[in-house]
Amino acid sequence: MANKVYVEAYGCSASFADSEMIMGLLSKEGYQIVEDQNIADLNIIVTCTVKTPTFHKMTHRIKQLHSEGKPLIVAGCMPKTEKQTLEKIAPNASLLGPANLDKTLEAVSSTLEARRVAFTSNSRQEKVSLPRLRRNPVVEIVEIGSGCVSACTFCQVKLAKGGLVSYRPGAIVKEVEEAVEQGCKEIWLTSTDNGCYGKDIHTDLAELIDLVCGVDGDFRVRVGMMNPMHLLPFLPKLIEAYRHEKVFKFLHVPIQSGSNRVLEDMARGHTVEDFKEIVGAFRRAIPETTLSTDIIVGFPTEDEEDFQATIDLLNEVRADVVNLSKYGARTGTKAAAMPQLGGGLVKDRSTVIHNLVRRICLESNKQWIGWRGETLVDEHGEEGSVIGRNFAYKPVALHENVPLGSNVDVEAYGASSACILGRIR
């Protein structure tokens, strides 16, 4: 009988895409992918380590899996950024880095034979058009590249994924074509940083979006995170690409701090004014753009004035989505060597920002009450409900039994800080 393999994933959309490709490669080779770890012959965990709370969650989970005595593979970012930690807490586990999916079959066969292996080199293999088992049958997560050209002082991702490797536009388009033919309705373009896509192969993200939108079929495109330092040189082209009817009007541009002094200490490569220019240009061109940004509270050099600047910026730009993180020192980063702020202070500042963001997001979502229009149902909610996305990628909760991938005509009747409440007309 075929060996049974259980795979779980954490972190960003690229991490989940990696898990789908791992499962696809194994399934194609004859392994049986199971959803219950108790019946598995081997466990694989695709890890994330970008935040300190996530790191602690990962170490706890890896200890659990290792204690079961079954063959274990730790994949994802931790094998690159926390190799010594893994060898301490799970000495028998094999390691598979984020750039080593081509070694998946070898890692699995060796681990099942009780031979520990560690594949953690930076391969330049493109992770496109690989077989995959989708966790969501209507969403295709397309990795358009790996690595980045930034050197943020707080971030481990560069340590995990290395420098920028942009994947070929033709290969990306082919993957999109195959996904649409297989019934996918949402295409997520993702990478370590979409903003720098193409700098190494003489193209850019706007040109890639145009190519993807040229694929025949009924689908929508969600463009993932773009660091602001890369956007200004081709901002008009990017806005024009966003005008395409297939593109969700969803802009994810992380600012991280409202203080230029802190941004410089973070080595972000952009200013608050750069961020405002990008947001303003999008909102003038496409007024209903959903703005998503990221904030780090408690960076080592953040003082009260810097913190207040972040509050002021959030009140000014009023982002629809804010991914809030409490700063935590990550192994191997420059910021980890700086004098750290007290945990209590960081927690208090985080609470202030959290409450502010909830209020702003609620007010933003309330503005959609009374809106009517098409919504693509793309995930299951709680207690039989489903979640859809409108043209601006606003989540719409529907307490109705609707198949994933359905386009439904919706009326918004309410709102929470997390979503719009809707009913099918």
C-alpha positions, 0 to 999 in steps of 0.5 A: 500500500502507498505510504500516507503523508500528512502536510500542514502549513503556516505563514504567508500565501507562498508557504501555502503554495509550497505545501500544495506543490509538495502534496502535488509532487507526492500524489503524482508519485503515488503517495497518499495525502491524508488529512489526519496525522494519526493515520500518516506514515510521515508528517510534513510541516511547512513552517513560517518564522517571520514573527516571534509569536509564530516562531514559538508556535512553530517550535511547540508544534514541531516538538509535538510532531517529533514526540510522536516518533513518526518520520518528520520533515520540517519544510519552509523558512525555519530550516534556513533561519533556525537550523540550530534550533531545529537540530536541538528540538527535533534532531531526527527530522529531515529539513527541506528549505523553501528553495528545495522543492525539487528535493521533495521526493528524495527527502520523503523517501530517505526520511521514511527509511530513517535516513535524515537529510537536510536540503537547504541550499538556494536552488534557482528552480522556478516553482511554476507549473509544478503539480499541486493539490489545492487546499482551496479548489477555486484559488490558484496561488501563483508564485511569481518569484522568490527572494527580494532586493531589500535588506530590512533590519528586522526581517528574516525572510531575506535570510530564508529566501535569498536574493531576487529570482523572478520567474519567467512571465511565459511560465507564469502565464502557462500556470494561470492558463492551466489553473483556469482550465481546471476551474480556478476563479481566483489567481493570487500573484505572490512572492517575497515582494511583488514590487521588485518582480522583474528587476532581474529579467528586464520586466516589471509587475505591471507587464506581468499583470497585463499578460495574466489578464490576457488569459481567456476565462472567467477569473479574478487576479489578486495582487499580493504585497508590494514594498513601496520602495519599488513602486514609484518608478512604474506607478502609472503603469501599475495603476493602468494595469489595475484598471483591468476588470479582472484585477481586484482593486486591492492594494497591499503596500506595507508602511511598517511605521509612520516615522521616517526616522524609524523607517531609516533604522529599519532600512526600508528604503522608502519614506512616509511621503513615498507611501502617501504618494502611492496611496494618493495616486491609486485613490485618485485613479481608482477611488474604491481601492481597498488599502492593506498595509502592515505596521510593526509596533515597538521597533527598538528605536521607536520612541513616543514621538515615533509611535504617535507619528504612526497613529497620526498616519493611520488616522490620515490614510485610514487603511481598510486592512492593517496587519499589526505585529509586535516587534520581536527580535529575529535570529540573524537580523541587525535589529536583534543586536539593538537595545530592545524595548520592554515587553510591557511597553510594546504590548501597550502600544500594540493595544492602542494601535489594535483598538484604533485599527478596529475602529477605522476598519469598522467605519470603512466597512460601514461605508459599503452598506447598501452596496449591490453587485457581483461577489465571487464566493471563494471560501467557507465560513463558520456554521454553513456560511460562505465568504465572497469577495467583491471587486475591491476584494472586500470580504462579504459574509453570506449566511447561505449555502453557495458553492465555492466559485459561484458569482452571486448578486449581493446586497450589503446590509451590515458590517463588522470590523472584519467584513461586510454582511451581505445577502443574495438578491 
